[in-house]
Amino acid sequence: MITLDQRLYDYYTFGENDDYGQPQLSEEVSGRVKMAINLMKHTAAENVLFQDCEYIGLTHNAAITDKCIVSYGDMKLKVVFVSPFGLWRQVYMKRME
């Protein structure tokens, strides 16, 4: 039933570094991802890898990496970690300020 919760979201990617050596976020949309996104309250959040993650998504899209930002309504969610195992990819995301 996860498929029923999936929606299309725009995503952006980090590209070349600026003068300070920081990767710059693309100005334009890099692509679209079909994903079910849900608020993550606990469990994996206790792990150091996921401590800042508030959202988790499920997708088949292999183009989503930790270099992506997902546009979620009026928020932007930074992809922190993608678990590539299994039929679905679990995408752990945190809200960008």
Jmol script that loads the backbone (N, CA, C; Angstrom):
load data "model"
ATOM      1  N   MET A   1       0.799  -1.196   0.000  1.00  0.00           N
ATOM      2  CA  MET A   1       0.000   0.000   0.000  1.00  0.00           C
ATOM      3  C   MET A   1       0.846   1.267   0.000  1.00  0.00           C
ATOM      4  N   ILE A   2       2.171   1.103   0.048  1.00  0.00           N
ATOM      5  CA  ILE A   2       3.054   2.264   0.020  1.00  0.00           C
ATOM      6  C   ILE A   2       2.860   3.052  -1.269  1.00  0.00           C
ATOM      7  N   THR A   3       2.613   2.363  -2.361  1.00  0.00           N
ATOM      8  CA  THR A   3       2.459   3.016  -3.653  1.00  0.00           C
ATOM      9  C   THR A   3       1.370   4.077  -3.623  1.00  0.00           C
ATOM     10  N   LEU A   4       0.328   3.878  -2.846  1.00  0.00           N
ATOM     11  CA  LEU A   4      -0.761   4.850  -2.757  1.00  0.00           C
ATOM     12  C   LEU A   4      -0.313   6.160  -2.118  1.00  0.00           C
ATOM     13  N   ASP A   5       0.718   6.103  -1.255  1.00  0.00           N
ATOM     14  CA  ASP A   5       1.211   7.290  -0.570  1.00  0.00           C
ATOM     15  C   ASP A   5       2.294   8.026  -1.347  1.00  0.00           C
ATOM     16  N   GLN A   6       2.739   7.473  -2.457  1.00  0.00           N
ATOM     17  CA  GLN A   6       3.812   8.105  -3.213  1.00  0.00           C
ATOM     18  C   GLN A   6       3.307   9.313  -3.990  1.00  0.00           C
ATOM     19  N   ARG A   7       4.137  10.331  -4.028  1.00  0.00           N
ATOM     20  CA  ARG A   7       3.881  11.543  -4.796  1.00  0.00           C
ATOM     21  C   ARG A   7       5.154  11.892  -5.553  1.00  0.00           C
ATOM     22  N   LEU A   8       5.032  12.730  -6.571  1.00  0.00           N
ATOM     23  CA  LEU A   8       6.198  13.215  -7.302  1.00  0.00           C
ATOM     24  C   LEU A   8       6.723  14.469  -6.619  1.00  0.00           C
ATOM     25  N   TYR A   9       8.031  14.494  -6.331  1.00  0.00           N
ATOM     26  CA  TYR A   9       8.675  15.636  -5.708  1.00  0.00           C
ATOM     27  C   TYR A   9       9.866  16.060  -6.564  1.00  0.00           C
ATOM     28  N   ASP A  10      10.084  17.369  -6.671  1.00  0.00           N
ATOM     29  CA  ASP A  10      11.283  17.882  -7.333  1.00  0.00           C
ATOM     30  C   ASP A  10      12.468  17.678  -6.405  1.00  0.00           C
ATOM     31  N   TYR A  11      13.661  17.449  -6.981  1.00  0.00           N
ATOM     32  CA  TYR A  11      14.864  17.417  -6.156  1.00  0.00           C
ATOM     33  C   TYR A  11      15.976  18.205  -6.822  1.00  0.00           C
ATOM     34  N   TYR A  12      16.906  18.681  -5.995  1.00  0.00           N
ATOM     35  CA  TYR A  12      18.040  19.476  -6.415  1.00  0.00           C
ATOM     36  C   TYR A  12      19.312  18.725  -6.013  1.00  0.00           C
ATOM     37  N   THR A  13      20.434  19.001  -6.646  1.00  0.00           N
ATOM     38  CA  THR A  13      21.684  18.317  -6.294  1.00  0.00           C
ATOM     39  C   THR A  13      22.773  19.332  -5.982  1.00  0.00           C
ATOM     40  N   PHE A  14      23.753  18.896  -5.207  1.00  0.00           N
ATOM     41  CA  PHE A  14      24.929  19.706  -4.952  1.00  0.00           C
ATOM     42  C   PHE A  14      25.913  19.472  -6.082  1.00  0.00           C
ATOM     43  N   GLY A  15      26.545  20.538  -6.558  1.00  0.00           N
ATOM     44  CA  GLY A  15      27.474  20.436  -7.681  1.00  0.00           C
ATOM     45  C   GLY A  15      28.864  20.893  -7.291  1.00  0.00           C
ATOM     46  N   GLU A  16      29.391  21.804  -8.070  1.00  0.00           N
ATOM     47  CA  GLU A  16      30.754  22.276  -7.868  1.00  0.00           C
ATOM     48  C   GLU A  16      30.882  23.081  -6.582  1.00  0.00           C
ATOM     49  N   ASN A  17      32.121  23.165  -6.084  1.00  0.00           N
ATOM     50  CA  ASN A  17      32.391  23.913  -4.860  1.00  0.00           C
ATOM     51  C   ASN A  17      32.512  25.408  -5.149  1.00  0.00           C
ATOM     52  N   ASP A  18      32.138  26.210  -4.145  1.00  0.00           N
ATOM     53  CA  ASP A  18      32.301  27.657  -4.278  1.00  0.00           C
ATOM     54  C   ASP A  18      33.728  28.045  -3.898  1.00  0.00           C
ATOM     55  N   ASP A  19      33.987  29.337  -3.746  1.00  0.00           N
ATOM     56  CA  ASP A  19      35.329  29.829  -3.423  1.00  0.00           C
ATOM     57  C   ASP A  19      35.817  29.349  -2.059  1.00  0.00           C
ATOM     58  N   TYR A  20      34.897  28.954  -1.193  1.00  0.00           N
ATOM     59  CA  TYR A  20      35.252  28.487   0.146  1.00  0.00           C
ATOM     60  C   TYR A  20      35.337  26.967   0.234  1.00  0.00           C
ATOM     61  N   GLY A  21      35.151  26.294  -0.882  1.00  0.00           N
ATOM     62  CA  GLY A  21      35.226  24.839  -0.900  1.00  0.00           C
ATOM     63  C   GLY A  21      33.946  24.138  -0.511  1.00  0.00           C
ATOM     64  N   GLN A  22      32.840  24.883  -0.419  1.00  0.00           N
ATOM     65  CA  GLN A  22      31.551  24.306  -0.056  1.00  0.00           C
ATOM     66  C   GLN A  22      30.766  23.970  -1.320  1.00  0.00           C
ATOM     67  N   PRO A  23      30.176  22.774  -1.386  1.00  0.00           N
ATOM     68  CA  PRO A  23      29.374  22.422  -2.565  1.00  0.00           C
ATOM     69  C   PRO A  23      28.156  23.337  -2.692  1.00  0.00           C
ATOM     70  N   GLN A  24      27.855  23.737  -3.913  1.00  0.00           N
ATOM     71  CA  GLN A  24      26.746  24.641  -4.180  1.00  0.00           C
ATOM     72  C   GLN A  24      25.519  23.876  -4.665  1.00  0.00           C
ATOM     73  N   LEU A  25      24.367  24.239  -4.143  1.00  0.00           N
ATOM     74  CA  LEU A  25      23.104  23.623  -4.527  1.00  0.00           C
ATOM     75  C   LEU A  25      22.675  24.160  -5.889  1.00  0.00           C
ATOM     76  N   SER A  26      22.223  23.266  -6.758  1.00  0.00           N
ATOM     77  CA  SER A  26      21.787  23.675  -8.095  1.00  0.00           C
ATOM     78  C   SER A  26      20.624  24.665  -7.984  1.00  0.00           C
ATOM     79  N   GLU A  27      20.616  25.635  -8.874  1.00  0.00           N
ATOM     80  CA  GLU A  27      19.544  26.634  -8.909  1.00  0.00           C
ATOM     81  C   GLU A  27      18.273  26.039  -9.497  1.00  0.00           C
ATOM     82  N   GLU A  28      18.451  25.122 -10.446  1.00  0.00           N
ATOM     83  CA  GLU A  28      17.319  24.528 -11.139  1.00  0.00           C
ATOM     84  C   GLU A  28      17.043  23.121 -10.616  1.00  0.00           C
ATOM     85  N   VAL A  29      15.839  22.666 -10.828  1.00  0.00           N
ATOM     86  CA  VAL A  29      15.447  21.315 -10.434  1.00  0.00           C
ATOM     87  C   VAL A  29      16.276  20.307 -11.225  1.00  0.00           C
ATOM     88  N   SER A  30      16.863  19.328 -10.521  1.00  0.00           N
ATOM     89  CA  SER A  30      17.685  18.306 -11.176  1.00  0.00           C
ATOM     90  C   SER A  30      16.856  17.147 -11.710  1.00  0.00           C
ATOM     91  N   GLY A  31      15.696  16.930 -11.133  1.00  0.00           N
ATOM     92  CA  GLY A  31      14.829  15.839 -11.565  1.00  0.00           C
ATOM     93  C   GLY A  31      13.625  15.718 -10.661  1.00  0.00           C
ATOM     94  N   ARG A  32      12.892  14.631 -10.844  1.00  0.00           N
ATOM     95  CA  ARG A  32      11.723  14.360 -10.021  1.00  0.00           C
ATOM     96  C   ARG A  32      11.847  12.952  -9.464  1.00  0.00           C
ATOM     97  N   VAL A  33      11.372  12.757  -8.255  1.00  0.00           N
ATOM     98  CA  VAL A  33      11.409  11.449  -7.619  1.00  0.00           C
ATOM     99  C   VAL A  33      10.013  11.111  -7.116  1.00  0.00           C
ATOM    100  N   LYS A  34       9.592   9.878  -7.351  1.00  0.00           N
ATOM    101  CA  LYS A  34       8.327   9.382  -6.824  1.00  0.00           C
ATOM    102  C   LYS A  34       8.651   8.724  -5.492  1.00  0.00           C
ATOM    103  N   MET A  35       8.092   9.279  -4.401  1.00  0.00           N
ATOM    104  CA  MET A  35       8.486   8.839  -3.074  1.00  0.00           C
ATOM    105  C   MET A  35       7.323   9.005  -2.105  1.00  0.00           C
ATOM    106  N   ALA A  36       7.233   8.106  -1.142  1.00  0.00           N
ATOM    107  CA  ALA A  36       6.322   8.259  -0.019  1.00  0.00           C
ATOM    108  C   ALA A  36       7.148   8.816   1.129  1.00  0.00           C
ATOM    109  N   ILE A  37       6.770   9.973   1.664  1.00  0.00           N
ATOM    110  CA  ILE A  37       7.518  10.612   2.749  1.00  0.00           C
ATOM    111  C   ILE A  37       6.649  10.627   3.993  1.00  0.00           C
ATOM    112  N   ASN A  38       7.255  10.226   5.113  1.00  0.00           N
ATOM    113  CA  ASN A  38       6.548  10.222   6.390  1.00  0.00           C
ATOM    114  C   ASN A  38       7.433  10.844   7.455  1.00  0.00           C
ATOM    115  N   LEU A  39       6.805  11.418   8.475  1.00  0.00           N
ATOM    116  CA  LEU A  39       7.535  11.987   9.598  1.00  0.00           C
ATOM    117  C   LEU A  39       8.110  10.861  10.439  1.00  0.00           C
ATOM    118  N   MET A  40       9.401  10.965  10.759  1.00  0.00           N
ATOM    119  CA  MET A  40      10.074   9.944  11.555  1.00  0.00           C
ATOM    120  C   MET A  40      10.267  10.495  12.965  1.00  0.00           C
ATOM    121  N   LYS A  41       9.697   9.855  13.951  1.00  0.00           N
ATOM    122  CA  LYS A  41       9.742  10.356  15.313  1.00  0.00           C
ATOM    123  C   LYS A  41      10.856   9.736  16.156  1.00  0.00           C
ATOM    124  N   HIS A  42      11.110   8.435  16.034  1.00  0.00           N
ATOM    125  CA  HIS A  42      12.077   7.783  16.908  1.00  0.00           C
ATOM    126  C   HIS A  42      12.706   6.587  16.221  1.00  0.00           C
ATOM    127  N   THR A  43      13.153   5.623  16.928  1.00  0.00           N
ATOM    128  CA  THR A  43      13.859   4.414  16.503  1.00  0.00           C
ATOM    129  C   THR A  43      15.190   4.745  15.840  1.00  0.00           C
ATOM    130  N   ALA A  44      15.237   4.875  14.524  1.00  0.00           N
ATOM    131  CA  ALA A  44      16.509   5.118  13.839  1.00  0.00           C
ATOM    132  C   ALA A  44      17.122   6.450  14.248  1.00  0.00           C
ATOM    133  N   ALA A  45      16.316   7.372  14.780  1.00  0.00           N
ATOM    134  CA  ALA A  45      16.819   8.684  15.180  1.00  0.00           C
ATOM    135  C   ALA A  45      17.831   8.586  16.316  1.00  0.00           C
ATOM    136  N   GLU A  46      17.855   7.466  17.032  1.00  0.00           N
ATOM    137  CA  GLU A  46      18.810   7.291  18.116  1.00  0.00           C
ATOM    138  C   GLU A  46      20.213   6.997  17.587  1.00  0.00           C
ATOM    139  N   ASN A  47      20.330   6.593  16.339  1.00  0.00           N
ATOM    140  CA  ASN A  47      21.609   6.331  15.705  1.00  0.00           C
ATOM    141  C   ASN A  47      22.233   7.665  15.314  1.00  0.00           C
ATOM    142  N   VAL A  48      23.553   7.806  15.484  1.00  0.00           N
ATOM    143  CA  VAL A  48      24.261   9.045  15.163  1.00  0.00           C
ATOM    144  C   VAL A  48      24.057   9.451  13.708  1.00  0.00           C
ATOM    145  N   LEU A  49      23.993   8.495  12.791  1.00  0.00           N
ATOM    146  CA  LEU A  49      23.790   8.805  11.376  1.00  0.00           C
ATOM    147  C   LEU A  49      22.487   9.557  11.133  1.00  0.00           C
ATOM    148  N   PHE A  50      21.476   9.267  11.930  1.00  0.00           N
ATOM    149  CA  PHE A  50      20.142   9.793  11.689  1.00  0.00           C
ATOM    150  C   PHE A  50      19.680  10.811  12.716  1.00  0.00           C
ATOM    151  N   GLN A  51      20.557  11.290  13.577  1.00  0.00           N
ATOM    152  CA  GLN A  51      20.113  12.120  14.697  1.00  0.00           C
ATOM    153  C   GLN A  51      19.407  13.402  14.272  1.00  0.00           C
ATOM    154  N   ASP A  52      19.753  13.966  13.116  1.00  0.00           N
ATOM    155  CA  ASP A  52      19.100  15.189  12.655  1.00  0.00           C
ATOM    156  C   ASP A  52      17.932  14.919  11.707  1.00  0.00           C
ATOM    157  N   CYS A  53      17.705  13.666  11.366  1.00  0.00           N
ATOM    158  CA  CYS A  53      16.663  13.329  10.394  1.00  0.00           C
ATOM    159  C   CYS A  53      15.285  13.339  11.054  1.00  0.00           C
ATOM    160  N   GLU A  54      14.367  14.012  10.401  1.00  0.00           N
ATOM    161  CA  GLU A  54      12.988  14.054  10.877  1.00  0.00           C
ATOM    162  C   GLU A  54      12.054  13.326   9.927  1.00  0.00           C
ATOM    163  N   TYR A  55      12.495  13.101   8.698  1.00  0.00           N
ATOM    164  CA  TYR A  55      11.642  12.521   7.671  1.00  0.00           C
ATOM    165  C   TYR A  55      12.301  11.295   7.056  1.00  0.00           C
ATOM    166  N   ILE A  56      11.470  10.349   6.645  1.00  0.00           N
ATOM    167  CA  ILE A  56      11.946   9.162   5.960  1.00  0.00           C
ATOM    168  C   ILE A  56      11.077   8.962   4.719  1.00  0.00           C
ATOM    169  N   GLY A  57      11.700   8.597   3.617  1.00  0.00           N
ATOM    170  CA  GLY A  57      10.975   8.360   2.376  1.00  0.00           C
ATOM    171  C   GLY A  57      11.288   6.976   1.840  1.00  0.00           C
ATOM    172  N   LEU A  58      10.397   6.446   1.042  1.00  0.00           N
ATOM    173  CA  LEU A  58      10.598   5.161   0.376  1.00  0.00           C
ATOM    174  C   LEU A  58      10.448   5.373  -1.121  1.00  0.00           C
ATOM    175  N   THR A  59      11.388   4.861  -1.893  1.00  0.00           N
ATOM    176  CA  THR A  59      11.345   5.057  -3.334  1.00  0.00           C
ATOM    177  C   THR A  59      12.078   3.928  -4.052  1.00  0.00           C
ATOM    178  N   HIS A  60      11.781   3.775  -5.330  1.00  0.00           N
ATOM    179  CA  HIS A  60      12.512   2.859  -6.198  1.00  0.00           C
ATOM    180  C   HIS A  60      13.607   3.607  -6.953  1.00  0.00           C
ATOM    181  N   ASN A  61      13.574   4.922  -6.933  1.00  0.00           N
ATOM    182  CA  ASN A  61      14.458   5.757  -7.731  1.00  0.00           C
ATOM    183  C   ASN A  61      15.907   5.663  -7.240  1.00  0.00           C
ATOM    184  N   ALA A  62      16.801   5.141  -8.102  1.00  0.00           N
ATOM    185  CA  ALA A  62      18.206   4.968  -7.736  1.00  0.00           C
ATOM    186  C   ALA A  62      19.018   6.246  -7.910  1.00  0.00           C
ATOM    187  N   ALA A  63      18.420   7.296  -8.498  1.00  0.00           N
ATOM    188  CA  ALA A  63      19.139   8.553  -8.716  1.00  0.00           C
ATOM    189  C   ALA A  63      19.244   9.387  -7.440  1.00  0.00           C
ATOM    190  N   ILE A  64      18.435   9.085  -6.438  1.00  0.00           N
ATOM    191  CA  ILE A  64      18.454   9.850  -5.194  1.00  0.00           C
ATOM    192  C   ILE A  64      19.662   9.427  -4.367  1.00  0.00           C
ATOM    193  N   THR A  65      20.505  10.418  -4.031  1.00  0.00           N
ATOM    194  CA  THR A  65      21.699  10.182  -3.216  1.00  0.00           C
ATOM    195  C   THR A  65      21.753  11.222  -2.103  1.00  0.00           C
ATOM    196  N   ASP A  66      22.807  11.156  -1.302  1.00  0.00           N
ATOM    197  CA  ASP A  66      22.971  12.141  -0.230  1.00  0.00           C
ATOM    198  C   ASP A  66      23.406  13.506  -0.764  1.00  0.00           C
ATOM    199  N   LYS A  67      23.486  13.647  -2.058  1.00  0.00           N
ATOM    200  CA  LYS A  67      23.796  14.934  -2.679  1.00  0.00           C
ATOM    201  C   LYS A  67      22.528  15.641  -3.166  1.00  0.00           C
ATOM    202  N   CYS A  68      21.365  15.154  -2.747  1.00  0.00           N
ATOM    203  CA  CYS A  68      20.082  15.693  -3.224  1.00  0.00           C
ATOM    204  C   CYS A  68      19.334  16.445  -2.126  1.00  0.00           C
ATOM    205  N   ILE A  69      18.524  17.379  -2.569  1.00  0.00           N
ATOM    206  CA  ILE A  69      17.574  18.106  -1.729  1.00  0.00           C
ATOM    207  C   ILE A  69      16.198  17.874  -2.337  1.00  0.00           C
ATOM    208  N   VAL A  70      15.242  17.415  -1.535  1.00  0.00           N
ATOM    209  CA  VAL A  70      13.896  17.147  -2.021  1.00  0.00           C
ATOM    210  C   VAL A  70      12.990  18.310  -1.636  1.00  0.00           C
ATOM    211  N   SER A  71      12.263  18.823  -2.610  1.00  0.00           N
ATOM    212  CA  SER A  71      11.305  19.900  -2.369  1.00  0.00           C
ATOM    213  C   SER A  71      10.017  19.258  -1.873  1.00  0.00           C
ATOM    214  N   TYR A  72       9.667  19.507  -0.602  1.00  0.00           N
ATOM    215  CA  TYR A  72       8.518  18.885   0.049  1.00  0.00           C
ATOM    216  C   TYR A  72       7.558  19.980   0.502  1.00  0.00           C
ATOM    217  N   GLY A  73       6.596  20.294  -0.338  1.00  0.00           N
ATOM    218  CA  GLY A  73       5.697  21.410  -0.050  1.00  0.00           C
ATOM    219  C   GLY A  73       6.492  22.705  -0.076  1.00  0.00           C
ATOM    220  N   ASP A  74       6.425  23.480   1.011  1.00  0.00           N
ATOM    221  CA  ASP A  74       7.193  24.718   1.084  1.00  0.00           C
ATOM    222  C   ASP A  74       8.525  24.528   1.804  1.00  0.00           C
ATOM    223  N   MET A  75       8.878  23.274   2.099  1.00  0.00           N
ATOM    224  CA  MET A  75      10.140  22.962   2.765  1.00  0.00           C
ATOM    225  C   MET A  75      11.111  22.299   1.788  1.00  0.00           C
ATOM    226  N   LYS A  76      12.381  22.349   2.151  1.00  0.00           N
ATOM    227  CA  LYS A  76      13.407  21.603   1.426  1.00  0.00           C
ATOM    228  C   LYS A  76      13.998  20.604   2.411  1.00  0.00           C
ATOM    229  N   LEU A  77      14.062  19.334   1.980  1.00  0.00           N
ATOM    230  CA  LEU A  77      14.598  18.267   2.826  1.00  0.00           C
ATOM    231  C   LEU A  77      15.922  17.787   2.262  1.00  0.00           C
ATOM    232  N   LYS A  78      16.983  17.833   3.071  1.00  0.00           N
ATOM    233  CA  LYS A  78      18.313  17.369   2.670  1.00  0.00           C
ATOM    234  C   LYS A  78      18.380  15.868   2.879  1.00  0.00           C
ATOM    235  N   VAL A  79      18.769  15.132   1.839  1.00  0.00           N
ATOM    236  CA  VAL A  79      18.949  13.688   1.962  1.00  0.00           C
ATOM    237  C   VAL A  79      20.243  13.450   2.734  1.00  0.00           C
ATOM    238  N   VAL A  80      20.152  12.773   3.867  1.00  0.00           N
ATOM    239  CA  VAL A  80      21.304  12.502   4.713  1.00  0.00           C
ATOM    240  C   VAL A  80      21.880  11.119   4.417  1.00  0.00           C
ATOM    241  N   PHE A  81      20.993  10.152   4.205  1.00  0.00           N
ATOM    242  CA  PHE A  81      21.442   8.774   4.020  1.00  0.00           C
ATOM    243  C   PHE A  81      20.411   8.029   3.197  1.00  0.00           C
ATOM    244  N   VAL A  82      20.893   7.178   2.302  1.00  0.00           N
ATOM    245  CA  VAL A  82      20.008   6.325   1.502  1.00  0.00           C
ATOM    246  C   VAL A  82      20.412   4.881   1.755  1.00  0.00           C
ATOM    247  N   SER A  83      19.473   4.085   2.224  1.00  0.00           N
ATOM    248  CA  SER A  83      19.710   2.661   2.426  1.00  0.00           C
ATOM    249  C   SER A  83      19.325   1.941   1.135  1.00  0.00           C
ATOM    250  N   PRO A  84      20.317   1.405   0.408  1.00  0.00           N
ATOM    251  CA  PRO A  84      20.050   0.836  -0.914  1.00  0.00           C
ATOM    252  C   PRO A  84      19.585  -0.614  -0.902  1.00  0.00           C
ATOM    253  N   PHE A  85      19.369  -1.186   0.261  1.00  0.00           N
ATOM    254  CA  PHE A  85      19.056  -2.605   0.342  1.00  0.00           C
ATOM    255  C   PHE A  85      17.562  -2.868   0.212  1.00  0.00           C
ATOM    256  N   GLY A  86      17.226  -3.978  -0.403  1.00  0.00           N
ATOM    257  CA  GLY A  86      15.835  -4.368  -0.532  1.00  0.00           C
ATOM    258  C   GLY A  86      15.184  -3.783  -1.766  1.00  0.00           C
ATOM    259  N   LEU A  87      13.916  -4.064  -1.902  1.00  0.00           N
ATOM    260  CA  LEU A  87      13.142  -3.597  -3.042  1.00  0.00           C
ATOM    261  C   LEU A  87      12.989  -2.079  -3.029  1.00  0.00           C
ATOM    262  N   TRP A  88      12.785  -1.514  -1.847  1.00  0.00           N
ATOM    263  CA  TRP A  88      12.614  -0.074  -1.687  1.00  0.00           C
ATOM    264  C   TRP A  88      13.889   0.534  -1.123  1.00  0.00           C
ATOM    265  N   ARG A  89      14.195   1.760  -1.525  1.00  0.00           N
ATOM    266  CA  ARG A  89      15.301   2.514  -0.937  1.00  0.00           C
ATOM    267  C   ARG A  89      14.719   3.390   0.168  1.00  0.00           C
ATOM    268  N   GLN A  90      15.293   3.283   1.366  1.00  0.00           N
ATOM    269  CA  GLN A  90      14.873   4.142   2.466  1.00  0.00           C
ATOM    270  C   GLN A  90      15.719   5.410   2.404  1.00  0.00           C
ATOM    271  N   VAL A  91      15.057   6.556   2.392  1.00  0.00           N
ATOM    272  CA  VAL A  91      15.729   7.845   2.262  1.00  0.00           C
ATOM    273  C   VAL A  91      15.503   8.630   3.549  1.00  0.00           C
ATOM    274  N   TYR A  92      16.585   8.873   4.301  1.00  0.00           N
ATOM    275  CA  TYR A  92      16.506   9.621   5.557  1.00  0.00           C
ATOM    276  C   TYR A  92      16.829  11.082   5.260  1.00  0.00           C
ATOM    277  N   MET A  93      15.946  11.986   5.706  1.00  0.00           N
ATOM    278  CA  MET A  93      16.072  13.404   5.351  1.00  0.00           C
ATOM    279  C   MET A  93      15.899  14.303   6.560  1.00  0.00           C
ATOM    280  N   LYS A  94      16.562  15.460   6.499  1.00  0.00           N
ATOM    281  CA  LYS A  94      16.373  16.478   7.531  1.00  0.00           C
ATOM    282  C   LYS A  94      15.928  17.772   6.878  1.00  0.00           C
ATOM    283  N   ARG A  95      15.202  18.574   7.614  1.00  0.00           N
ATOM    284  CA  ARG A  95      14.698  19.849   7.116  1.00  0.00           C
ATOM    285  C   ARG A  95      15.835  20.844   7.021  1.00  0.00           C
ATOM    286  N   MET A  96      15.891  21.580   5.920  1.00  0.00           N
ATOM    287  CA  MET A  96      16.890  22.628   5.759  1.00  0.00           C
ATOM    288  C   MET A  96      16.319  23.925   6.307  1.00  0.00           C
ATOM    289  N   GLU A  97      17.136  24.678   6.982  1.00  0.00           N
ATOM    290  CA  GLU A  97      16.705  25.957   7.577  1.00  0.00           C
ATOM    291  C   GLU A  97      16.794  27.052   6.553  1.00  0.00           C
TER     292      GLU A  97
END
end "model"
wireframe off; spacefill off
backbone 0.3
color backbone group
